[in-house]
C-alpha cells in the first residue's frame, strides 16, 4: 500500500470519527437545547486558537519546504561539479582522462541507483559512495601535469572535486528528518486541541455542519502528513529525485 493511499484512508477515518462523535454527542442533547447559547468567549477562544495553529502549520510547512529545496540544490550542485570534472579533464592525457571519467561515472551511477535508496533507509550516506568519491579524488590529485595546458586545468579540477565533496556532505546532513521531536509534539497536540474545540460549539447534525467538521479534520491530517513527508527530503513521496545525476553527469 502506497503512503498516498494510506493518507486517504487516514483522512477518511479521521473525518468519520469526528462526524460520529458529533452525531453521538447530539443524541444526548435535549430538544430544548439552544445552539445560540454558546458563550462569546468560547467562540473567541476557538477562533484565536485556530488562527495561532494555522500560523504554526504554515511556518512548519515553509520550513520543511525550504529544507527540501536546499537538499535539491545540494544534489544539483554535486551533479554539476561532477560534470565539470569530466569536462575539464579533456586536456589530460587519454589514459588519465578516461580513468577519471570512468570513476566519475561509477560514482554518479552508484549515487543515482543505490545511495539515494540507502539514505532513505539509513538516514546517512553510504560508505561505498565515500570510497568511490575518494577514488576520484585520488585520480585527480595524483596526476602530474607535463604541459602548461594540463597544469592550468589541474587546480580547477581539484577545486571541483572539493565542491563535489562539500555538496555530498551537505546532502548527508539532509538525509534524515530534521524536525525536532518537540515541534512534532506541538503540532500533534495542537491538532488534537484544534479539532477538539469543534465539540465546544453547538454543532447540530445537519449535513452541512457534519461535512464541514469532517473536512476540517481531514485537512488537518493532510497538512500534518505533508509536513512529515517533506521533513525527509530523500524519503518517499515528494522526495528529491536522483535523476539529476543521470541527466547532468551520465547523460541518460
C-alpha positions as CSV (number, residue, x, y, z in Angstrom):
1,X,0.0,0.0,0.0
2,X,1.4,3.4,-1.0
3,X,1.7,6.2,1.5
4,X,-0.8,8.3,-0.5
5,X,-3.4,5.5,-0.3
6,X,-2.7,5.3,3.4
7,X,-3.1,9.0,3.7
8,X,-6.5,9.0,2.0
9,X,-7.7,6.2,4.3
10,X,-6.4,8.0,7.4
11,X,-8.1,11.3,6.3
12,X,-11.4,9.5,5.7
13,X,-11.1,7.6,9.0
14,X,-10.4,10.8,11.0
15,X,-13.3,12.6,9.3
16,X,-15.6,9.7,10.0
17,X,-14.5,9.6,13.7
18,X,-15.2,13.3,14.1
19,X,-18.6,13.1,12.4
20,X,-19.5,10.0,14.5
21,X,-18.6,11.8,17.7
22,X,-20.7,14.8,16.8
23,X,-23.7,12.6,15.9
24,X,-23.4,10.6,19.2
25,X,-22.9,13.8,21.2
26,X,-26.0,15.3,19.7
27,X,-28.1,12.3,20.7
28,X,-27.6,13.3,24.4
29,X,-28.8,16.8,23.9
30,X,-32.4,17.5,24.8
31,X,-34.9,19.1,22.4
32,X,-34.9,22.4,24.4
33,X,-31.2,23.0,23.8
34,X,-30.5,26.3,22.2
35,X,-27.4,26.4,19.9
36,X,-27.2,30.2,20.2
37,X,-26.3,29.8,23.9
38,X,-22.6,29.2,23.1
39,X,-20.7,31.8,25.1
40,X,-19.0,34.5,23.1
41,X,-15.7,33.9,24.9
42,X,-15.7,30.3,23.7
43,X,-16.2,31.4,20.1
44,X,-13.4,33.9,20.5
45,X,-11.0,31.3,22.0
46,X,-11.8,28.8,19.2
47,X,-11.1,31.5,16.6
48,X,-7.8,32.6,18.2
49,X,-6.5,29.0,18.8
50,X,-7.4,28.2,15.2
51,X,-5.5,31.2,13.9
52,X,-2.4,30.5,16.0
53,X,-2.4,26.9,15.0
54,X,-2.7,27.9,11.3
55,X,0.3,30.1,11.6
56,X,2.3,27.3,13.2
57,X,1.3,24.9,10.5
58,X,2.3,27.5,7.9
59,X,5.7,28.1,9.4
60,X,6.3,24.3,9.7
61,X,5.4,23.7,6.0
62,X,7.5,26.6,4.9
63,X,10.5,25.3,6.9
64,X,10.3,21.7,5.6
65,X,9.7,23.0,2.0
66,X,12.8,25.2,2.3
67,X,14.8,22.2,3.6
68,X,13.7,20.2,0.6
69,X,14.7,23.0,-1.8
70,X,18.1,23.2,-0.1
71,X,18.5,19.4,-0.5
72,X,17.6,19.6,-4.2
73,X,20.1,22.4,-4.7
74,X,22.8,20.4,-3.0
75,X,22.2,17.4,-5.3
76,X,22.2,19.7,-8.3
77,X,25.5,21.3,-7.2
78,X,27.1,17.9,-6.7
79,X,26.0,16.7,-10.1
80,X,27.1,19.9,-11.8
81,X,30.6,19.7,-10.1
82,X,30.9,16.1,-11.3
83,X,30.0,17.3,-14.8
84,X,32.7,20.0,-14.6
85,X,35.3,17.4,-13.6
86,X,34.5,15.3,-16.7
87,X,34.7,18.4,-18.9
88,X,37.9,19.9,-17.5
89,X,39.9,16.7,-17.8
90,X,39.6,16.9,-21.6
91,X,43.1,18.3,-21.8
92,X,44.6,15.5,-19.7
93,X,46.4,12.5,-21.4
94,X,43.9,10.0,-22.8
95,X,44.7,7.3,-20.2
96,X,44.3,9.7,-17.2
97,X,41.2,11.4,-18.8
98,X,39.4,8.1,-19.4
99,X,40.3,6.8,-15.9
100,X,38.9,10.0,-14.2
101,X,35.7,10.0,-16.3
102,X,35.1,6.3,-15.7
103,X,35.5,6.7,-11.9
104,X,33.2,9.8,-12.0
105,X,30.6,7.8,-13.9
106,X,30.9,4.9,-11.4
107,X,30.3,7.3,-8.5
108,X,27.4,9.1,-10.2
109,X,25.8,5.8,-11.2
110,X,26.1,4.5,-7.6
111,X,24.6,7.6,-6.1
112,X,21.7,7.7,-8.6
113,X,20.9,4.0,-8.4
114,X,21.8,2.9,-4.9
115,X,22.9,5.6,-2.5
116,X,19.6,7.5,-2.5
117,X,17.8,4.3,-1.5
118,X,20.4,3.7,1.2
119,X,19.9,7.3,2.5
120,X,16.1,6.6,2.6
121,X,16.6,3.5,4.7
122,X,19.5,4.5,7.0
123,X,19.3,8.4,7.0
124,X,23.0,8.7,6.3
125,X,25.5,8.5,3.4
126,X,26.7,5.1,2.1
127,X,30.3,4.2,2.9
128,X,30.6,2.8,-0.6
129,X,29.9,6.2,-2.0
130,X,32.6,7.7,0.1
131,X,35.1,5.1,-1.2
132,X,34.1,5.8,-4.9
133,X,34.5,9.6,-4.4
134,X,37.9,9.1,-2.7
135,X,38.9,7.2,-5.8
136,X,38.0,10.2,-8.0
137,X,40.0,12.5,-5.7
138,X,43.0,10.2,-5.9
139,X,42.8,10.1,-9.7
140,X,42.8,13.9,-9.8
141,X,45.3,14.8,-7.1
142,X,47.9,12.2,-8.1
143,X,48.1,13.4,-11.7
144,X,51.3,15.1,-12.5
145,X,50.7,17.5,-15.4
146,X,53.5,17.6,-18.0
147,X,52.4,20.6,-20.1
148,X,51.1,24.0,-19.5
149,X,47.5,23.3,-20.6
150,X,47.2,20.4,-18.2
151,X,48.9,22.3,-15.4
152,X,46.4,25.2,-15.8
153,X,43.4,22.7,-15.6
154,X,44.8,20.8,-12.6
155,X,43.8,23.2,-9.8
156,X,40.3,23.9,-11.2
157,X,39.7,20.1,-11.4
158,X,40.9,19.7,-7.8
159,X,38.5,22.5,-6.7
160,X,35.6,20.9,-8.5
161,X,36.2,17.6,-6.7
162,X,36.3,19.6,-3.4
163,X,32.9,21.1,-4.4
164,X,31.6,17.6,-5.0
165,X,32.7,16.5,-1.6
166,X,31.2,19.7,0.0
167,X,27.8,19.2,-1.7
168,X,27.9,15.5,-0.8
169,X,28.4,16.3,2.9
170,X,25.5,18.8,2.8
171,X,23.4,16.1,1.2
172,X,24.3,13.8,4.0
173,X,23.2,16.3,6.6
174,X,19.7,16.3,5.0
175,X,19.5,12.6,4.7
176,X,17.2,12.1,7.7
177,X,14.3,14.0,9.3
178,X,15.2,17.5,10.6
179,X,12.1,18.4,12.5
180,X,12.7,18.2,16.3
181,X,10.5,15.9,18.3
182,X,9.3,18.8,20.5
183,X,8.0,20.5,17.4
184,X,6.1,17.4,16.4
185,X,4.6,17.2,19.9
186,X,3.4,20.7,19.5
187,X,1.9,20.1,16.0
188,X,0.1,16.9,17.1
189,X,-1.1,18.4,20.4
190,X,-2.3,21.5,18.6
191,X,-4.2,19.4,16.0
192,X,-5.9,17.5,18.8
193,X,-6.8,20.7,20.6
194,X,-8.0,22.4,17.4
195,X,-10.2,19.5,16.3
196,X,-11.4,19.0,19.9
197,X,-12.6,22.6,20.0
198,X,-15.2,21.7,17.4
199,X,-17.1,19.9,20.1
200,X,-17.3,23.1,22.3
201,X,-19.5,24.7,19.7
202,X,-23.2,23.8,19.4
203,X,-22.8,21.8,16.2
204,X,-26.0,20.2,15.0
205,X,-26.5,17.1,12.9
206,X,-27.2,19.0,9.6
207,X,-25.4,17.6,6.6
208,X,-23.6,20.9,6.1
209,X,-22.2,21.1,9.6
210,X,-21.2,17.4,9.6
211,X,-19.5,17.8,6.2
212,X,-17.5,20.9,7.3
213,X,-16.4,19.2,10.6
214,X,-15.2,16.1,8.7
215,X,-13.4,18.1,6.0
216,X,-11.7,20.3,8.6
217,X,-10.4,17.3,10.5
218,X,-9.2,15.7,7.2
219,X,-7.5,18.9,6.2
220,X,-5.5,19.0,9.5
221,X,-4.5,15.3,8.9
222,X,-3.4,16.1,5.4
223,X,-1.2,19.1,6.4
224,X,0.5,17.1,9.1
225,X,1.2,14.3,6.6
226,X,2.6,16.9,4.2
227,X,5.0,18.2,6.9
228,X,6.0,14.7,7.7
229,X,6.7,13.8,4.1
230,X,8.7,16.9,3.3
231,X,10.6,16.6,6.6
232,X,12.7,13.8,5.0
233,X,13.9,15.3,1.6
234,X,15.4,12.0,0.4
235,X,12.5,9.8,1.7
236,X,9.5,8.6,-0.2
237,X,6.6,10.7,-1.7
238,X,7.8,14.2,-2.5
239,X,11.4,13.3,-2.2
240,X,14.4,14.8,-4.0
241,X,15.0,12.9,-7.2
242,X,18.3,11.3,-8.2
243,X,17.6,11.9,-11.9
244,X,19.8,15.0,-11.8
245,X,22.9,12.7,-11.7
246,X,21.6,10.7,-14.6
247,X,20.8,13.7,-16.7
248,X,23.8,16.0,-15.9
249,X,26.6,13.5,-15.3
250,X,25.7,10.3,-17.1
251,X,23.7,11.9,-19.9
252,X,20.9,9.4,-19.7
